[in-house]
Structure formats: structure tokens, C-alpha cells
Amino acid sequence: MHPEVRTMGSNRIGWIGAGRMGAELVRRLCAAGYDVAVYNRTRAKAEALTPHGATVVDRPVDLADRDIVFTMVAASADLEDVTTGPGGLLTDTDTVPRILIDSSTVSQEASAAVRVAARKRGAELLAAPVSGNPKVVAAGRLTLAVSGPRPVFDEVEPVLRALGRGVTYVGEDEVARLVKIAHNVFLGVVMQSLAEITVLAEKGGVSRAAFLEFINDSVMGSTFSRYKSPALVNLDFTPTFTMPLLRKDFDLGLAAARSLEAPMPLASATAQLVASAIGAGHTDEDFATLLLEQARRAGIMLEPEHAAVDDGLAADE
């Protein structure tokens, strides 16, 4: 018997994965008035969302009666586990959500496998990786790249727009995964470049606070350079994204470049610098520690400047 396929209308939403990013996004959906039920492996993290209006379930399959179910998990194996593993979202023989939206950073192969499994049950998958961190989400500046069936995207676009300020449809199937990998390669190259020019200025006698204030006020300033400035000035490397995760994405990006015959000389050079930083022990801190390695190569020792620096990410109202 074919399972009952939920129809749209009430927009009852399920959410799998209530880590720091997932929890912040659930809060935005609740604030937008959606009925959200949450599953997380560590139940306490999901229960922390109940004051915002979310309800909590014990298993992913308990979300099968929802209209739309988001997943935001750590890795490809986790996505397969919460969808097709024991107690997974797609294992109810009678009911399945109409639309799955995955915002994890996973391989194209894992994404395609879940898409096939969903279609066999009568559901559709949108790949919707995000750009941002919990603070970016709170500031309302998250952006999403989305791929999958265009009619499905058109149907759920209002829900996606509740998550942040930018939602871009990039094509069919798994192409959003490539967009996210390209984004993260760019992230690493820009961070390395910012580290190089900041060390150059400091070695020439300019404080990091003054130099980055000038850059941020110039046409070369960006949301990224602005929100990384406090870390670079005061050497606070509380992780938002670690070097090993960045190396993984460089590996994926360079593999895609080889496959598509698209040379990436700057990315290749930066990948070696990221590997060098990992070899020097920068594994648990933020990837902005590329600054420390650049300073070491330049023969200078950096000290925190203890300056007040605006990261440009004041939370939206």
C-alpha cells in the first residue's frame, strides 16, 4: 500500500537537528508563526525550544505526519540515518511528509541517495545548504542556495524566506551542494587573503584595529570582513568553523575542479596553507587562526589589541 502523502496548506513543520544552527533557525520559524515539532538526538537541546512554541518528538519517524520536514545534521551518514535508518523519517509505512528540505553540508552522493529514497515514498527533496552561523541567523542575514524540483521550491519559498534574507534557486538535483562547496572554498581563500594584508599592515606599523576599520569602510569591506574583524583584532578564536572542516571542503572543491576540468590555482595554494595550519595544531579553534600562521611566517608575534570592534551583526528586531 502506498503511504499517505501529506498535503500542503497548514504548513506544519518538522525539524531534525537542533544544534546551535538548527536551534536558531527553529526559533525563527516559531517567531514567524509556524507550528514546529523538533527531533534531536540529545533531547534536552530540543526541549530548550519549547518556550519558543516548538514541540518535541522522540524519533525522526514521529515527524512523518508533518507537511515539510527540515534536516540539519553533521554529516552524510547522519542524514541517511535520520531518513532511512531505524526509526527514520521515511520508515512509516502509512505516512510520509510531502517535502523534505535538507540544510546539512553533505556529499552529492548522500543527497542523491536520500532523494531517491524520498521519491520511492512519494516525497520530494530540496537541497538547501546555508551560508552563516548562529549569530548570522540571529541577525537575519542567513542565505540559502536551493536545488531540486522548481515547482516544489516555488511552493515552499515563503517558508524558506522566514529563515533569512536571501534564498536563491540554483537548479535541479544536487547542484546546491556544489554551490555550498564553492562558497566554502571562497571563504578560505578570502580569509587567507585578509590574514596576509592584515599582517603586512601590522608589520609596517599599522594596528589591526585601524587597518580593518579602513578596509571595512572602503568598497572592499564586506559582511564577512566586518564580522571577522573582532577575532582578528583581539585574537578571540572561539570556533564558528574549524580548520579540519575547511580542509574537508577544500578537498571536495578541488575534487570537483578536477572532475570538471576547471583549474583553481588560488584554491590549491590556500589548501596547502590550511593543511600547514592543521599541522601546526590549529584544529579546534576558528579558521581565522590562519592569521597566526601568516604572522609566524612573517616573523612577528601578535598580541590582542583589546579594542572595541563592531562585528556588524546586531540582531534584527
DARACOR-V527470 format. One record per residue. N is the residue number from 1. RES is the residue in one letter. NEAR is the number of other ideal C-beta (glycine too) atoms within 10 Angstrom. D_FIRST is the distance of its C-alpha to the first C-alpha in Angstrom with 2 decimals. Layout:
N&RES&NEAR&D_FIRST / N&RES&NEAR&D_FIRST
This chain:
1&M&5&0.00 / 2&H&9&3.80 / 3&P&15&6.32 / 4&E&14&9.08 / 5&V&14&11.92 / 6&R&21&15.29 / 7&T&8&17.94 / 8&M&14&21.55 / 9&G&7&24.44 / 10&S&11&25.22 / 11&N&17&25.25 / 12&R&18&24.33 / 13&I&26&24.92 / 14&G&25&24.09 / 15&W&30&26.55 / 16&I&29&26.46 / 17&G&27&29.97 / 18&A&26&32.93 / 19&G&15&35.82 / 20&R&13&38.90 / 21&M&19&37.40 / 22&G&25&34.03 / 23&A&22&35.78 / 24&E&20&38.11 / 25&L&25&35.35 / 26&V&28&33.47 / 27&R&20&36.80 / 28&R&19&37.05 / 29&L&24&33.64 / 30&C&21&34.60 / 31&A&11&37.98 / 32&A&14&36.38 / 33&G&10&34.65 / 34&Y&20&31.04 / 35&D&16&28.97 / 36&V&25&28.41 / 37&A&21&26.76 / 38&V&28&27.83 / 39&Y&24&26.96 / 40&N&24&29.72 / 41&R&16&30.32 / 42&T&9&33.67 / 43&R&14&32.75 / 44&A&9&36.31 / 45&K&17&36.03 / 46&A&25&33.11 / 47&E&15&34.98 / 48&A&17&37.95 / 49&L&24&36.01 / 50&T&12&35.60 / 51&P&9&39.06 / 52&H&14&37.86 / 53&G&15&34.99 / 54&A&23&32.08 / 55&T&13&29.94 / 56&V&18&28.94 / 57&V&19&25.79 / 58&D&10&25.78 / 59&R&16&22.97 / 60&P&27&21.47 / 61&V&21&17.94 / 62&D&16&19.62 / 63&L&25&19.88 / 64&A&25&16.18 / 65&D&17&16.72 / 66&R&25&19.65 / 67&D&20&20.06 / 68&I&26&21.94 / 69&V&29&22.40 / 70&F&28&25.54 / 71&T&26&26.29 / 72&M&25&29.92 / 73&V&23&30.46 / 74&A&14&33.28 / 75&A&14&32.10 / 76&S&18&29.50 / 77&A&13&28.48 / 78&D&19&28.03 / 79&L&27&25.67 / 80&E&17&23.45 / 81&D&16&23.72 / 82&V&26&22.75 / 83&T&27&19.70 / 84&T&19&18.22 / 85&G&16&20.49 / 86&P&9&20.08 / 87&G&14&19.24 / 88&G&20&18.80 / 89&L&29&17.59 / 90&L&23&14.48 / 91&T&17&13.43 / 92&D&20&11.73 / 93&T&11&8.07 / 94&D&10&7.94 / 95&T&15&10.72 / 96&V&25&12.62 / 97&P&26&16.01 / 98&R&19&16.63 / 99&I&25&19.69 / 100&L&29&21.14 / 101&I&26&24.91 / 102&D&29&26.64 / 103&S&26&30.38 / 104&S&26&31.19 / 105&T&22&33.58 / 106&V&25&31.55 / 107&S&16&31.76 / 108&Q&18&30.36 / 109&E&11&28.56 / 110&A&20&26.73 / 111&S&23&25.93 / 112&A&15&24.54 / 113&A&17&22.36 / 114&V&26&20.79 / 115&R&21&20.44 / 116&V&11&18.46 / 117&A&19&16.18 / 118&A&22&15.72 / 119&R&12&15.03 / 120&K&11&12.26 / 121&R&21&10.53 / 122&G&15&11.91 / 123&A&24&15.10 / 124&E&20&18.69 / 125&L&25&21.57 / 126&L&24&25.19 / 127&A&31&27.87 / 128&A&27&30.56 / 129&P&24&33.31 / 130&V&24&36.24 / 131&S&19&40.03 / 132&G&25&41.82 / 133&N&18&42.27 / 134&P&17&42.04 / 135&K&16&45.41 / 136&V&22&44.47 / 137&V&23&41.36 / 138&A&17&43.60 / 139&A&20&45.97 / 140&G&16&43.24 / 141&R&19&43.79 / 142&L&24&40.54 / 143&T&17&39.34 / 144&L&26&35.98 / 145&A&23&35.16 / 146&V&25&31.67 / 147&S&24&29.76 / 148&G&27&26.43 / 149&P&16&25.24 / 150&R&12&28.15 / 151&P&8&26.28 / 152&V&20&24.41 / 153&F&20&27.82 / 154&D&10&29.41 / 155&E&16&26.90 / 156&V&23&27.50 / 157&E&12&31.16 / 158&P&11&32.58 / 159&V&20&30.81 / 160&L&22&32.11 / 161&R&13&35.57 / 162&A&16&35.68 / 163&L&25&35.86 / 164&G&20&39.06 / 165&R&14&41.44 / 166&G&15&40.07 / 167&V&21&36.67 / 168&T&12&36.76 / 169&Y&18&34.08 / 170&V&18&35.04 / 171&G&15&32.58 / 172&E&12&29.29 / 173&D&15&27.30 / 174&E&20&29.34 / 175&V&16&32.83 / 176&A&26&33.18 / 177&R&26&33.38 / 178&L&20&36.44 / 179&V&20&37.93 / 180&K&25&37.75 / 181&I&24&39.36 / 182&A&18&42.08 / 183&H&17&42.65 / 184&N&22&43.21 / 185&V&23&45.55 / 186&F&15&47.53 / 187&L&16&47.61 / 188&G&24&49.31 / 189&V&19&51.76 / 190&V&15&52.80 / 191&M&25&53.28 / 192&Q&21&55.48 / 193&S&15&57.49 / 194&L&23&57.97 / 195&A&22&59.17 / 196&E&16&61.64 / 197&I&14&63.30 / 198&T&24&63.44 / 199&V&24&65.20 / 200&L&13&67.47 / 201&A&17&68.55 / 202&E&20&69.11 / 203&K&12&71.18 / 204&G&8&73.25 / 205&G&6&73.93 / 206&V&14&71.27 / 207&S&13&69.23 / 208&R&23&65.47 / 209&A&18&65.24 / 210&A&14&67.59 / 211&F&20&66.10 / 212&L&25&62.50 / 213&E&18&63.60 / 214&F&13&65.21 / 215&I&19&62.18 / 216&N&19&59.82 / 217&D&10&62.13 / 218&S&9&62.48 / 219&V&6&60.24 / 220&M&11&58.90 / 221&G&16&57.57 / 222&S&14&53.84 / 223&T&17&51.38 / 224&F&16&50.93 / 225&S&20&54.67 / 226&R&19&55.29 / 227&Y&22&52.73 / 228&K&25&53.77 / 229&S&26&57.45 / 230&P&20&57.73 / 231&A&20&56.45 / 232&L&26&58.89 / 233&V&23&61.81 / 234&N&17&61.42 / 235&L&17&59.67 / 236&D&12&56.79 / 237&F&18&54.05 / 238&T&8&51.43 / 239&P&15&48.30 / 240&T&17&45.96 / 241&F&16&44.97 / 242&T&18&46.37 / 243&M&27&48.04 / 244&P&14&45.57 / 245&L&14&42.68 / 246&L&23&44.89 / 247&R&18&45.69 / 248&K&15&42.00 / 249&D&22&41.54 / 250&F&24&44.71 / 251&D&14&43.41 / 252&L&20&40.18 / 253&G&24&42.25 / 254&L&16&44.79 / 255&A&11&42.16 / 256&A&17&40.66 / 257&A&17&44.23 / 258&R&11&44.86 / 259&S&8&41.67 / 260&L&8&42.51 / 261&E&6&46.27 / 262&A&9&47.20 / 263&P&9&50.24 / 264&M&18&50.36 / 265&P&7&53.85 / 266&L&14&54.00 / 267&A&17&50.63 / 268&S&13&51.73 / 269&A&11&54.97 / 270&T&22&53.28 / 271&A&22&50.79 / 272&Q&10&53.83 / 273&L&20&55.30 / 274&V&24&52.07 / 275&A&14&52.12 / 276&S&15&55.78 / 277&A&24&55.05 / 278&I&18&52.43 / 279&G&11&55.02 / 280&A&13&57.47 / 281&G&10&55.18 / 282&H&21&53.54 / 283&T&14&50.04 / 284&D&11&49.31 / 285&E&17&51.12 / 286&D&20&50.18 / 287&F&27&50.43 / 288&A&24&53.40 / 289&T&24&55.42 / 290&L&25&55.88 / 291&L&26&58.91 / 292&L&19&60.43 / 293&E&21&60.12 / 294&Q&22&61.66 / 295&A&17&64.53 / 296&R&15&65.10 / 297&R&12&65.44 / 298&A&14&67.82 / 299&G&8&69.94 / 300&I&12&69.58 / 301&M&7&68.30 / 302&L&18&66.38 / 303&E&9&66.86 / 304&P&10&64.90 / 305&E&15&66.63 / 306&H&9&65.52 / 307&A&15&65.29 / 308&A&8&63.25 / 309&V&20&60.77 / 310&D&12&58.27 / 311&D&14&54.83 / 312&G&17&53.98 / 313&L&19&50.75 / 314&A&11&51.63 / 315&A&10&48.52 / 316&D&10&47.62 / 317&E&4&48.20
